[in-house]
Amino acid sequence: VKNKNLKKQIKEIYNKKSIFFFNSDNLKKDKITKIFQKNKIRICAILNKNKTIINFYEQFKLNKQNQQRKANLSSKLEVIIMAGGPGERMKPFTNIFPKCLLPINEETIIDKLINNFKNVGINKIFISVNYKKNLIKSYLASNKDITFLEENKQLGTLGSASLIPKKIIHQNKSIFISNCDTVFDLDIGDLFNHHIKNDNDLTIVGCNKKLDINYGVLEKNKNHQLINIIEKPSKFFLVNTGLYILKMKFLKKLKKNENVDMDTFINNLLSENKKIGVFEISSDKWLDVGIWPEYIKTKNLIENN
């Protein structure tokens, strides 16, 4: 109010570009923290739909909560990124480079995955390598938090986890398993809490994906007479994203250097009546960049956002 006439109307004085949050925003705490840092603010109002103040975010409390959350995840969750495959679906790029080094908006896919985990306090990361492994190791050579698991042969989509040292496998820990051709935007803390709360042996991240059929679909009766035709229908399926949290003790089931695919491992757990849960996310939270159409779509989304 310095040098202002206090008899003027308040609308000539107050800040018309104030920063606030709606209670329905459901923003992640790390995103709120970034907004605080960018705008150099210490406290911010939370409003209901009528723009009435119902609570506040405080920077100090957010920082403290984030530190506690990161410490909790770091102490209870290991990570392995599967980057040993040849990337057949991404040729001709993968004739020269491994697919985890595909560039997206001045980063590679592997950079994005690593940063997702580091942002929640998980710094110790295993990466399995085989195909063009020297390129991956050279690219990530300066990152001292990474331990490479080197396959001498293709070990399938899970077999490389058998190379994790036995002394790391802790009874009370879980391990986050991720394919290297996936881009996700989910709260790892929420996923981990879901896994723990439900006491799952394995939690699979599933995504509702719309699949379009580019043909007219025929429906017939038992006498092979047409009863209906549906032109280019769409169906939704809950698909496997290639993201998992597994109780670490189950890694002991893997024999060292044995080729094991994740679907076989999951079916074995099911046959043993182990508890397998699904953490469901929306389609805008996950993109498979292991095929060219999805890669181009993801690249455009990130560059335009």
Salt bridges, closest charged atoms under 4 A:
GLU58 OE2 - LYS61 NZ 3.46
GLU78 OE2 - LYS173 NZ 2.75
GLU88 OE1 - LYS91 NZ 3.93
GLU107 OE1 - LYS112 NZ 2.96
ASP145 OD2 - LYS118 NZ 3.03
GLU150 OE1 - LYS133 NZ 3.00
GLU150 OE2 - LYS137 NZ 2.66
ASP181 OD2 - ARG89 NH2 3.44
ASP181 OD2 - LYS99 NZ 2.90
ASP185 OD1 - LYS28 NZ 2.89
ASP185 OD2 - LYS285 NZ 3.78
ASP187 OD1 - ARG69 NH2 2.72
ASP190 OD1 - ARG69 NH2 3.25
ASP199 OD1 - LYS247 NZ 2.89
ASP201 OD1 - LYS247 NZ 3.48
GLU272 OE1 - LYS253 NZ 2.93
ASP288 OD2 - ARG89 NH2 3.51
GLU294 OE1 - LYS209 NZ 3.80
GLU303 OE2 - LYS299 NZ 2.97
